[in-house]
Amino acid sequence: MAHILILYSTTDGHTLKICRHLQQVLEQQSNRVTMKSVDEEPGVDIAPYDKVVVGARIRYGKHTPQVFEFARSHRQALDAKPNAFFTVNVVARKPEKNSPDTNPYMRKFLARSAWRPKLLGVFAGRIDYRRYGFWDRQVIRFIMWITKGPTAPDTDVEFTDWAKVESFARRVSEM
């Protein structure tokens, strides 16, 4: 049994939902899981954990600065143990952009960070216009219009492939 830390960065809660699903699958495989927000605890001590998983959302094409700071300040400790990183973004709804090799946000993260996670994942996120404030709704609808995504203001669509999330969790457990 491994003690696994899942750190997450979320804005609207969908990355947290994915992390909770990972937690459920990992615990079914007899792992102990602790979840923390990297946005609230960027200086978390990872020493007590056997494995570390970091999940980060994308908003307006960027990961939060706290994700990069965590990776920078904990790189040596991360490199010393099994670790994984996944990103959640709506671009990943497209088959040609839903893998670590093809997702532009994963490639940007790897280009900007010195940390080289041992396991990478990319998951499609969710669009829920009713939950967004006025300006976020307009900007995201514009981005979706440009990328041929859903633009109806009452749209609430989850693009996440939950079988892919479960497969990622099993791979984390096997590390």
Residue pairs with C-beta under 8 A, 6 or more apart in sequence:
1 30
1 31
1 32
2 31
2 32
2 50
2 51
2 173
3 31
3 32
3 33
3 34
3 48
3 49
3 50
3 51
4 26
4 31
4 32
4 33
4 34
4 49
4 50
4 51
4 52
4 53
4 172
5 33
5 34
5 35
5 36
5 44
5 46
5 49
5 51
5 52
5 53
6 19
6 22
6 23
6 33
6 34
6 35
6 36
6 53
6 54
6 55
7 35
7 36
7 37
7 38
7 41
7 44
7 52
7 53
7 54
7 55
7 70
8 15
8 16
8 19
8 35
8 36
8 37
8 38
8 54
8 55
8 56
9 15
9 37
9 38
9 39
9 55
9 56
9 57
9 63
9 64
9 66
9 67
10 16
10 37
10 39
10 57
11 57
11 59
12 57
12 126
12 128
12 131
12 132
14 57
14 88
14 125
14 126
14 158
14 160
15 55
15 56
15 57
15 88
15 125
18 55
18 86
18 88
18 123
18 160
18 165
19 35
19 53
19 55
20 35
21 162
21 165
21 166
21 169
22 33
22 53
22 55
22 165
22 168
22 169
22 172
23 33
23 35
25 165
25 166
25 169
25 170
25 173
26 33
26 169
26 172
26 173
27 33
29 169
29 170
29 173
31 173
34 49
36 44
38 44
38 54
38 56
38 64
38 66
38 67
38 70
39 64
39 66
42 66
42 69
42 70
42 73
43 73
44 70
46 52
46 74
46 77
46 78
46 81
47 77
49 81
50 81
50 82
51 81
51 82
51 83
51 84
51 172
51 175
52 78
52 81
52 82
52 83
52 84
53 83
53 84
53 85
53 86
53 172
54 67
54 70
54 71
54 83
54 84
54 85
54 86
54 117
55 85
55 86
55 87
55 88
56 63
56 64
56 67
56 85
56 86
56 87
56 88
56 109
57 63
57 64
57 87
57 88
57 89
57 125
58 87
58 88
58 89
58 90
58 91
58 105
58 125
60 139
61 105
63 87
63 105
63 109
67 109
68 112
68 113
71 78
71 113
71 114
71 115
72 113
72 114
72 115
74 115
75 114
75 115
78 115
78 117
79 115
79 116
82 118
82 119
82 172
82 175
83 117
83 118
83 119
84 117
84 118
84 119
84 120
84 121
84 168
84 171
84 172
84 175
85 109
85 115
85 117
85 119
85 120
85 121
86 120
86 121
86 122
86 123
86 168
87 103
87 105
87 106
87 109
87 121
87 122
87 123
88 123
88 124
88 125
88 160
89 103
89 105
89 122
89 124
89 125
90 124
90 125
90 126
90 127
90 144
90 149
90 159
91 97
91 103
91 104
91 105
91 147
92 98
92 103
92 122
92 123
92 124
92 125
92 159
93 124
93 125
93 149
93 159
96 102
97 103
97 104
98 122
98 124
98 161
99 122
100 106
100 120
100 121
100 122
103 122
105 122
106 120
106 122
110 116
118 175
119 168
119 171
119 172
119 175
121 164
121 168
123 160
123 161
123 164
123 165
123 168
124 159
124 160
124 161
125 158
125 159
125 160
126 156
126 157
126 158
126 159
126 160
127 140
127 144
127 149
127 150
127 155
127 156
127 157
127 159
128 155
128 156
128 157
129 137
129 140
129 141
129 152
129 153
129 154
129 155
129 156
130 153
130 154
130 156
132 140
137 153
141 151
141 153
143 149
144 150
144 151
145 151
150 157
